[in-house]
């Protein structure tokens, strides 16, 4: 219980330091992470190792993606391409349905693409849509984030749900048949919450650009088809790679010995390779390439300067999550909850506790599945639909709640102009609504199936 108390105290300290005392989130996260590791009794060398691993692994995983995504975004915005796409989407969806459209786009993209990558790719389009529709970035950004999270946690072939299904020997087809409607229902509940609460707070989608400047960029902007290429080509490459893993019988690792065609597809579908291709394709957007675009004070220079803070905070969030994982918090919570008789609510609560404790939805999915696997028969989850429901319940729990120890929390809030207090009010509460609605849906299906 001391470990859990120190976790809650750590979260409270992060909120106090960042929201009240206005300490930079990087400093707050690092101080709290190191302090937590020492207070729970981790050896000092283990604390240092966790800091190095957490920062390195997090930025090694998504650091390049953030940088490349920011560069693509710079060309989309400065050439007017993002506004061209926004104008086209607005004509199709209408101004009143932009928030719903972004949630659904995020849901589709996150089935094969990690949520962090999807948000980076779609953030420029989201900003442009919000600006043209006169909407608050708070509502549309959180809608996009929740769409990404819903599919990321509950719909294969995302790695977390696939791993959970494997551990629990659940039929992947049944998991899909349950995960798709349940994730969409929970996303729908989220979108209602977002429109009635989150969107009431106005965040200017493009505070540094006026409508007159947008109109001027539109006059020289490329067409909608060319404007979409830097966004959708990387998505398609990543999707094809994921399909080969999910349905082609190929392994994601060690593809160097595969035949030429699938080897090339696997290479091009690596997220950072796909986004590098997106960066190269974004060079087609300006009518004329100029040296100043690539300078320190040009489009790329300004974009990279803006990305520095996002990278630091995301890395520090990774440090916090890594120290929590290495402290054994997941095992503590697993042991505490596994003995409770909660039926189908047990996998949800266990996953939610682990997710909230250490930040990673994928870790929560895999850890909970490994804890639940030997207990399924004793709990009566013997039928195929029961095991599939357990997978979706774990996925629902792994969405609750996204906060300071989750790198995705910092990607969304930093790119959307939210401070930490807004992040907890909007991102954390929305992820709570997402997970709870999904859990209730699982419970209803469980009762009907029983």
N, C-alpha and C positions, 0 to 999 in steps of 0.2 A: 504493500500500500504506500510505502514511502516513495517508491519509484513513480507511482501514478500521481501522488501529491506533487512531487517535484516537476513532473511533466506539466501539470496544470499551472503551477507557479511559474514555469518557464514561459508558457503561452501568455500568461498575464503580464509578465515582465516585458515581453516583446511589444505587447499593445501599449503598455505604459511608456516605454522608451520611445517608440516611434510616433504614437498618436498624441501623447501628452507632452513629452519632453522634446519632441521633434529631433530625436537622434536619427542619423541616417540608418536606413534598414540594414545595410551591410554591417555596420558596426554593431547594431543591436543584436542581429542574428549570431554573429561570431562570438560576442561576449556571452550571450545566454547559452549558446551551444557548448562552449568550453566550460562554463560554470556548471551546467547540468551534468556533463561528463564527470567532472571532479566530485560533485556532490553525491552522485550515485555510486561512487567508489571505483570508477574505471581507473586502471593504472595510467600514470601520466603519459607513458609512451604510447599507450593505446588511444588516448585522447588525441595525441599528435597524429597518429596514423589515421584515425577517423577523420580528422580535419583535412588532411592531405587527400585521402581517398574520396571523401564527400565532395570537395571542391573540384578535384581532378576528374572524377567520374561524371559529375553533373555537367561540367563544361565540355568534357570530352564527348558526352552524348548529345548535348543540344547547343553547345557554344557555337560551333560552326553553322548550325542551322539558323540560330538567331542572327549571326552576322550576315549570312547569305540572304536570309529573308529580309533583313533591313535594307540591303543593297537593292534587291528586287523592288521593294517598296519605294525606295527613293526614285528609281526610274519610272515606276508606275505613276507616282504622284507628280513629279516634275514635268513629265511629258504630257500629262493630262489623260493618260491611258486609264488610270483608275476611275476617273470621272466619266469617261466614255462607257466603261463597264457599268458603273453605277446608274448612268442614264438609261442604259438598255434594261437593266434589272428592274428599275423603277417603272418603266413602261409596261413590263410584263407582270410585275407583282402588285404595283400600286403603292403609294406612300403609306397607306394604312397597314400594309402587310410586310413591311421591311423587316421588322423584328422576327416575325414568324419565318420569313424566308431565310434569314441568317441562321436561325436555329436549325432548320432543316438542312441547309447547306453544310453546316458544321457536322450534323449527324451523319450525312452521307460520306463526307470526306474522312471522318475519323474511323470509319470501318476498316479501311486499309492503312490509314496514315495516323501516326501518333498525334495526340492532341496538341502538344507543343508545336510540332511542325505545321499542323493544320492552321493553328491560330496565327502563326507567323505569316503563312502564305496568304491568308484571307483577311488579315488586319487592314491592309491598304484599301481593299474593296469595301470593307465594312465602314471604314472612316468616310470614304467617298459617298457611299449610300446614305449614311447618317446625315452628312452635310447637305446633300441635295434634297433629302426628304425633310430637313429641319428637325431631326430627332436628336435626342441626347445620346451620346456615345455610351453612356452607362448602360442603357437598356439593350442596345444592339450588340455591344461587346459581350455582355453577360449571356445574352441569348446564344451567340456564337459559341462561347465557352461551354455552356450547358449542352448544346447540341453535340459538340466534340466529346464531352465527358460521358454523355449517355451511351453513345456507341462504343466509346473506349472501354467502358466498364462492363457492358452487358451483351455486346454483339460480336461473335467471332466473324472474321479471323483475326481480330485484335489479339495480341499475344496473351494478355491476362486471362480472358475468358477461355481461350483454347487450352492454356495450361491447367486451369481449374477443371475443365471438362476431362482432361486427360487423367489428372490425379483422382478424380471421383468416378472414373469409368462411365461418364455420361455420354449419351448419344449426341453428337454434334448437330445433327439435323434437328432433333427435338429442342436443343438449346437455342438454335436459330429461330425456330418456330415460336418459342416463348420469348426469347430475348428481344426480337424485333418489335412486336406489339407492346410489350411492357416498357421498353425503353422509350418508345414514341409516346405512350400514355404519360409517362413521368416527365418527358420533355414538354408535353402539352401543359401539364400542371405548372411546370417551371415558367413557361411563357406567360401564363396568366399572372403568376406572381410578379414576373418582371414588368409586365405592362402596368400593373396596378401599384407597384411599389418602387422597383428599381428605376424605371424610366422617369419617375417624378423628379429625380435629381438631375439637373442638366449639366452635362459635360460637353464642352464644345469639341466636335470631332476634328476640327482643323483650326485651332486658335491662332495660327500664324498666317492664315490665308483668308482673304475676303472673297465674297461671291463674285465681285468683278474680276478678280484674278483667276477664279475658277472658270468663268466664262471665257476669259482670254486664253487660257490653256486649252479649253475645249475646241477653240477655233483652229488650233494647230495640232490637236491630238490625233493619234492614229485611229484607225477603225476598230470596231468592237472585236472582230476576229483576231487581228494582230495583237490587240491589247490583252486578250485572254491567254495568248500563247505562253508567256513567262509564268503564269499561275498554273494553268491546267496541264501543260506538258510534264512538269515535275510530279504532279498528282497522278497522272496516268502511268508514269514510269514506276512510281512507288506502288500503285494499285496492282499492276501486272506482276511485279515481284511478289507481292503478298499473295496473289492468286496462285502462283507457282508453288509457294510454300503450303498454302491451305488445301489446294485441290490437285496439285501436280505431283505430289509425293516427293518433293525435293526438300532438302534441309537448308535452313537459312545460313548456317555456318559451314565453312569448308567447301565452298562451291567452286574452288579452283580446279578441281578434277572433273567437273561436269563437261558435257559436250559444249561445243562453241556457242551455239545459239542461247541455251539457258544461262551459260556463264556470262554472256554479254548482258542479258536481261537482268540478272542478279546484280551485276556491277552497276549498270545504269540506274537500277532501282534503289540502290543505297541512298538514303535520304540526303546526305550531304553532296553526293554526286548528282542526284536529280536536281537539287537546288543550285548547284554550280552550273548545270545546263540551263536552268531558269535564268540565272544571272547573265549568261552569254546571250540568251534569247532576248533579254531585256535591252540589250544594245541595239536591237532592231527598232526599238520604239522611237528614239529621236529621229527627226528628219535628217539631222546631220550631227555626227559625233564630234565633240569639241574637247580639246585637251583639258579645259577647265573643269569639265564634269568629273574627272578622275583625280583632281588635285585635293590638297588638304582642306581648302576652303570651298570646294565644289560639292556636287551632289553626294559623291561617295564619302568624302571627308566628313561632311556634316552628319551623314547617316551613321558612320562608324563612331563618331564622337557621342552621338545620342545613344548608341548601343552599349557603350562602356558601362553605364550605370545599371542597365538591365542585366548585363553579364555578371557584374559583381554581386548584385543582389540574388540572382538566380543561383550562383555558385555558393553563396553563403546559406541560402535555403537548403542546398544539397548537403552542406556541412551539418546543419541542424538535424536533417533527416537521417544522415549516416550515423551520427553519434547516438541518436535515439535507437536506431536499429542495432548498433553494436552494444548498446547498454542492455539488450535483452528484453526491452519493453514488450515486444510481441509475445514472447513466451510467458511473461508475467500475466498479461491480459488473457492469453489463451488458457492458461491453467486456471485462472479465476472464473472464467465464463463456461469452460467446457463441462463442468459438473452440474450446470443448471439445466433444468428440464424446460426448455423453451420451444421445443418442436421446430417448425420451419423458421421461427424468429432467431434461433440460435446462430445459424451461419451469418445472418444479417448483422446481428449485434456484435458478433465476434469480428467480422470484417470491418464494421464501422469503428470499433474500438481500436483496431490495429491501424486502420487508415488515419484516423484522427491523431493517433499517437506518433506515427513515424512519417506520414506524408505521402508515400507512394501508393497509388491505387493498384499497380501491378504487384508490388510486394504484398499488399493486403490480400489480394486475390489468391496468390500462390501460397502464402503462409496459412491463410484460413482453410484453403482446400486441403493442404497437407495435414492440418489438425483434424479436419472433419472426416477425412478418408477412412480411418479405422473405426469411426463411430457410426457410419451410415446404417449398417445392418441393425445395430442395437437401437438406433433411433427410429427404425421402421422405414427408412428411405431405401426400399429395395427395388421398386418399379422404375422403369426408364424415365417416366415423367417426373417422379419424385427426385431423382438424381439431377435431372435437368433443372428443376425448380431450385434445388440447392445451389447450383452454379449461378443462376440468375440472382438468387438472394444474396450470394456472396458479392456478385457484381454490384448490386444495389448498395450494399454496405460499404463497398470500396469507394463510393462517391461521397460518403459522409465522414467528415466535412473537409473541404479544401480550405486550408488556412496557412499560417506562416511557414510551416515545415514542408509545404508542397511547392515544388519549383513552378508548377503550372499556375499557382496563385500569383506568383511574382511576375511571370510572363504576362498574364492577363492584366493585372493591375497597373504595371509599369507602362505597358503599351497603350493603356486606355486612360491614362492621366488620373488614376485613382490613388488617393493616399491609403494608408493602412486601415484607418477607421472605415472608409468606404469599402475597402476590400472585404472586411469582415461583415459589414452590413449587406453587401451585394453578392459577392462571390461565395462566401461561406454559407450565408442563409439560402442562396439559390441551390447550392449543392446539397444542402440539408433537405430542401423541398424535393429535389430530384430523387435522392435516395429513399426518403420516407414514402413518397408516392409509389416508387417501384416496389418497395417492400410490401406495401398494402396490396398492390396488384398481385404480387406473388402469393400472398396469404389468401386472397380471394380465389385464385386459380387452384391453390392447394385444397381449399375447402370443397370447391366444385369437383375436383378430380377425385377426392376421397369419398 
